[in-house]
Amino acid sequence: MRSIYLKDICKSFDGNIILNNFSLTVPEGKFFALLGPSGCGKTTVLRLIGGFELPDSGTIMLGDENITDLPIYQRKVNTVFQSYALFPHMNVFDNVAYSLKIKKMTPQYIKERVTKVLKAVSLDTHMYRAINQLSGGQQQRVALARAIINEPQVLLLDEPLAALDLKLREQMLIELIDLQETLKTTFVYVTHDQTEALTLADQIAILNHDGEIEQIGTPQQIYEFPISSFVGTFVGKMNLFNGTLSTTGDSLSVHVKGLGGLKVYIGVRKEWMIEGADVIMGIRPEKIWISKEKEPNFPNVMIAKVEAIVYHGPATQYNVRLKDDRIIQVFEQNEEHFPKEKIDYDDQVFLHWRKESALLFER
């Protein structure tokens, strides 16, 4: 296991700058996710680490080894792509054993090694099956087995679950976590799916549309404490309110046109949090409590009208219209079979949230 360091990487395609002085450290032995919108450069980062692309400038280190210009076959890195790229004319065993045969390993070693790896991905009972006899999830596990057979120090995964249906994807997420914990290999996982990143990763790097890193942190840090409105809205849902900051002693509030003052609490104030500053207040839909009755113990209460109701099973989503005519989202956990209060279309409701639940961003 070794850490990966990218320093001052620049990369362009046909004159279009994809990465500009891009730097990133991936700690060894971690499940690290690169998350960002399409076209932000996350797959380019993966291909640069794997050697499928070379940077225009900058340095890529694997531990203390400079691999910037090293050919693919000399890098102790393997890649699993969205398309499994399996050999259709070979069975499971031969697909996984292919690289060992190229290296002219002994048949006994190959058999022992392939059997061990297939057990790790729960495919040892399918060793001699044809590829076309496997499900999508099983084929993906074959691709994983083939990638880890040579014990790479880094495993790169480029949206490997995108082609799977929801149930298979959920199953594979758990299997990937178990596999990484078993192997203790550094995994670098590229995705635009926030749920995958939050589920899998020890650490996440969020890239914006310009290919810049907005934030690096644990899934909890990224979700609960985003440092920008971009991160807040890209990872999960968030209602945003543009306003002006008011500071009175230790109290902070955001004055929003048409809605009045909304109280916020910030544990550590930043230098831009000054009186009259243009700010954005964010509140996640699940942090808002919705009721047809007004509760007196909340510092923030607003009246709204229910415009739409979407039942998600574990939770219900309400789209509600505020008095300034904007529509925001509220999520309510479905904790009871027969809730005491039924909220319906066109109902007047009260929205409540604590000032600690709100987030403040610089505008």
Buried (B, 14 or more C-beta within 10 A) or exposed (E): EBBBBBBEBBBEEEEEEBBBEBEBBBEBBBBBBBBBEEBBBBBBBBBBBBBBBEBBEBBBBBBEEEBBEBEEEEBBBBBBBBEBEBEEEBBBBBBBBBBBEEEEBEEEEBBEBBBEBBEBBBBBEBBEBEBEEBEBBBBBBBBBBBBBBEEBBBBBBBBBBEBBEEEBBBEBBEBBBEBBEEBEBBBBBBBBBBEBBBBBBBBBBBBBBEBBBBBBBBBEBBBEEBBBBBBBBBBBBBBBBBBBBBBEEEEBBBBBEEBEBBBBBBEEEEEEBEEEBEBBBBBBBBBBBBBEEEEEEBBBBBEBBBEEBEEEEEBBBBBBBBEEEBEBBBBBEEEEEEEEEEBEEEBEBBBBBBBEBBBBBBB
